[in-house]
Amino acid sequence: MTGLAVMGLCTAVAALGAPAFIPAPAPAWVPGCRATGPVAAAVQPLAATPVPAVVTGRVAFHAFLATPGKGVQRSISLGDVDAVFPLASAFKPLVVRGILRDVDAGRLKLTKKLATTEANRSIESYPKGSNDVRELARRAIALSDNTASDILHLAYGPERLAREVRAKWPCTAILNTTKAWWAAQAGLLGTALGPDTLGALRTAAAAPFDERLRTAARLIAASQRVRAPVLEQTLDDYFHGPTYTPELELYVQPTSTAREFTQVSLQAYSATDLKPATRAAFRSMMQTGCCRPKTPRLATTYWGAKAGSGWRILTLTGAVDLPDGRSMAYTYLNDQSTVTDAEDIELQIRPVVTWIETQLITLAGAP
């Protein structure tokens, strides 16, 4: 779950722990995916220091430093950076960036009003009435508003975004709107999946990409017949009930690996494919995303960030520009935590963000 709770808890303080942390091994059903390109070809990564003691479950972290004209110079890692994890709301910058490309192409205006309806309303707080594209984009990033993100995602076209992402980043999958994946996990999409939700989605996840897209289209359509208050209550019951399985998260939520999503973040946050005005708007928006250090120790000229959280999940991603012209990007992925409530796992944001900054300082200063 991501939203206002994340922003409110970004100032929470928790103690860093000294004991070493060994990430939980990936179960047999967790796939791996080796990224290609400059990140995969980077030099042997530095070893990250142990994460805060409050962290439990499966963790992967990857960050790299790039120099203009020279590409990736070095990286730092923890855990299996090629294991696939759920991204939670960390995918939302890709939705907003796509929408802004449509603005540049004249297919959409920032002033165009899009309405919130029973069909497109997702869980948690939501924008009432009709709101323009600029406001929905702001809410999707600054507030991690699920409904605002879904409205933009539907306007852009879920299949269109899924194909574009796959073409650039084959280890990253963004197939469903937030409402569709939450409704699937809650077991409310039997009309699209039949009585065995887990079995149906396990089969769909192993199918060819075009079939996965058809399944996603059915889930998105079926989810629009589910009322958001019913979804939120049923979902909460599911996560605290005996049928919960983290396996399902990898079948319906957006997914990637720490190695590849770091590459995604650097390219996405740089936004060099946008026109100057929309690029400036996007990069400014990303500076409102959660979360950065409250009192930074790392000297930067830019720090864009986006968090995602949910029941047992916390993700933190971002991109940083240094005063000397170099850039860094990072991805922190944590699932299967023993902390079951989103509000409680969000208490880990501050210590983990402090830990991430420490890794970036090491990366920037390493010889």
N, C-alpha and C positions, 0 to 999 in steps of 0.2 A: 504494500500500500504506500503510495506517495502522495504528497499534497501539502496542505498548510502545516500539518504536524511536523514535516521535515524541516520547514523553515523555522518554526517555533523552537525546535530543539537543536538547531545548529549552534546555539550558544551554550548548550549544556556542557558541563565539564565533568569528565570522569578520569580517574587516575590511570596512568600508564603502568603496566605491570612488567616486572622483570623476567618472569619465567619464560623460557623458550617455547615457541608455539610450533607444533608440527601439524600442518594441514591434514585433515582427514583424507584418506585415499578415496579416489572416485569409485563408486560402485560399478559393477560390470555393465550396467545399462547406460552409463555416461559415455557419450562418444568423444573422440578426439578429432582435431582437425588442424593440420599443419598449414599455417599461412605461407603464402608465397610472396616474393618481392623483396624490397630493401630491408624490411624488418627481420624477415627470416634469415637474411644474409648478414645481419649485424654481428659484430664481434661477440665473443663469449661474455655473457652478462655478468655484471657484478652481483654479489649475493646480498639481498635485502636483510635488514635486521629483523628480529622477531616482532610480530605484530603485538598490539596491546593484549594484556592477559584477559580482557573481557571478551575477546573474540573466540568463538567456537565454530565448529563445522568445517566446511571445505573452503579453502581460500586460494586464489591465484592473484598475483600482482605482477604487472609489467609496466615499465616506463622506459622511454628512450630519449636521447638527446640528439638533435639534428642541427647541422650547420648549413646555411645557404650555399648551394653549389657543391656540397660534399655529401649531403644526405645524412643517414644515421651514423653517428660516431660510436656510441656505446649505449648499453642498456643495463637495467637492474631488474631483478626478478625474484619472486617467491612462489613456490608451489608449481603446479603443472600449468604452464601458460598456454598449452595447446588443448586443454580439456574444455569442453563446452559447458557454459554456465548460463542461467537466465540473466537477462539484463535489467529486468524491471523497467523503471522509467528512464533509464539511461539512453533509450532509443529515441526519445522525443526530439532532440536536436535535428535528427535526420528528417523528421516530418516537417519541422519548421523550415529547415533549409530547402526542402523540396518545394514547399509553398512559395518561398521567396524567389525561387527560380521561375516559377510560373508568373509571379509578379513581374519579373524582369522580361519575360517573354510576352507580356501583354495578355496572358490568359486569365489573369485575376488582378483585382485591385486591392490594396491594403484597406481601402474604405468599404469594401463589399461586406454587407451584413449577412451573417449566417446564424440561423436560429437553433436554440437548444430545444429539443423535443423529447418526448417519452422514449422515442426509438433510439436516439443517439446519446441520451444521458447515461453516463457511467457512474461508478461509485464515488463516494465522498462529495466534497463541495463542488459546485458547478456554476457556470455563468448563466444567469436567468435571462429569458427573453432573447433578443437578437443582439449580437455583438460583431464588430467589424473584425476583419482578419488580423489586423495589427494587435488588437486587444486579446484575441484568442491565442495568438502566438506568444504574447507576453505572459499570459496565464499558464500556458503549457510549459514554459521554462521557469519563470519566477516562482510560480505556485505549484508546479508539477501537476496542474489540473488535468485529470483524466478525461473529463468531458471535452474541454477545449482541445486537447490533443486529438481525441477521436473525431471531433467535427472537422478539423483540418485534415486528418488522415483520410476520412471519407471523401472530402472534397478533392484531395490530390489523387486518390485511387489506391487502395491497398495493394492490388495486384501490380500496379505500375511501380509503386515504391519497392515492393518485394523483388521484382525483376531487376530494378536498377541496383539495389543493394547487392544482390547475388552476383551480378555481372562484375562489380568492382571488388567485392569482398566475399569470396565464396564460403568463408567460415562463419558468416553472419547471416542470420535469418530474421526478417521482420515480416510476419505474415498476417497477424491478427490485430484488430483494435483492442484496446484495454478491456472494453466491455465483453468482447467475444472471448478473450482468454479467461477472464474471471468467470464468466457464465459457464464455460466449458469445465473449468476446475470445480465449480460449485455443483456440477451434475445437472444443470438446468437445460441442456441442449440435447436431450434425448431424441427430439424430432430429427436432428441432423446426424446424431451419432449412434442411435440405438441404445439398448439398455446397458451395454458395457462400455462406459466412457473411456476407461483406461485402455482396454483392449483395442477399441476403435482408433484412439489417438496414437497408440503405439504402432499400429499397422500403418496409419497415415504418415507418421514421422519417417518410416522406412521406405515410403513410396517415392517414385520419381517426382521431381520438383513440380511439374505441371499438375500432378495429382494432388500434391500438397496444397497448391494454390486453389484447386477446386474445393478441397475440404475447408480451407480457410474462408472461402466465399460463402459456403454453407453455414459455417459457424457465425460469421459476421451477420448474415441475414437473419438467422435464428435468434441471435442475441438481441436484435432490435425489437423482438416481441417480449422481452423480459423487462419488468419494471425494476428500476435501480434500487429502491428500498428493499424489495424482495431479494434481489441479487446480493446486496450487502449483508443482509442477515443470514442468508443461506450460505454465503461464502465464509462468514465467520464461524458458523456451525461446522462447516467442512474442515476448516483448518484446525479446529479444536476437537475434531471427532476421530473415530477409528479408521476412517477410509482415506485420510490424508496420506499422500505419497509425493515426495519431491520429484519422483520420476515424471509425473504429469507436467511439471513446470517446464521441462525441457521440450515437451511436445507442443505446447500452445503459446508460451511466452516468447518474446524476442530473445534470441540467444546469440552468443559469440564466444570467442576465446579471449583471454587477457592479451595475448600477443597481437591478434588481429585487430581487436577493438581499439588498441592504442594507436594503430595505424589509421583506423577509421576516424578517431578523434582528432588527430593532427590534421588530416585532410579536411574534415568537416568544419573544424573551428577556424581554420585558415580561410575557408570560404572564398577562395580565389576565383571560383566560377560564377560568383555573383557580381553584379554591377556595384560601383562604389557606394551608392546610397543604401542599397539593400545589404551589402556586405557590412557596412558600418552599423546598420540596425541590428543585424544578426549577432555580430561580435559584442555589441553593447548588451543585447539580450542575454547572451551567455554569461556575461559578468554578473547577472542577477541570479543565476542558477546556484543551487546548493552543491558544494560548500567549499569555502576557502578558509585558511587560517584566520582567526580573529585578529591576531597581531602577527603579521607575517615576519619571518626571519629571512626568507628568501627574497632577494631584490628582483622585482619583475616589472615589466612595462605592460603586461596583460596577463590575466588569469581568468579563463572561462571554465565553468564547471557545471556538471549535472549529476545529481544523485538519483538513485532509485532504491526503494525499500519495499518490503512486504513481510508477510509472515515467514520468518526464518531467513530472509534475504536482505542483503545490503550491498549496493553497488555505488562506487564513486569514480567518476571519470572527469577528465579535463585536459586542458592544453595551456601551456605557459610560454610567454615570450620573455627572454632575458634582455637586459640592457645592451649586451654586446651583439645582439642580432640572432643569437641561437634560440632554438625552440625546444620545448619538451612536451611530451604527452604521456598520460598515464591511465591505467585501468586497474581498479580494485574490485574483485568479484568475490562475494561470500554467500554461500547458500548452505542449507542443511544445518543452520545454527540451532543450538538448543534454546535460543530465545524465540518464543513462538509468536509474540505480538509485535506488530509493526511499530507501535509507539515505543515499545521497550528497546527494540533493536536500534531505533533511531538515536537512543542515548549513546550509542557507540560512535556516532558520527564525529564528534569533536576529537576524541582521542585518536581515531583512525586518520582523520585529516591531518592532525599533528604528526602522526607517524609517516604519512605520505610525504609531507613537506620535508621531513628528515631524509627520506630516500632521494628526493629531488635535489636537496642540497649536496648529498654525497655524489649524485650523478653529475651535477654541474661542476663540482670541484675536482672530480677524479682526473688523474693525469691521462 
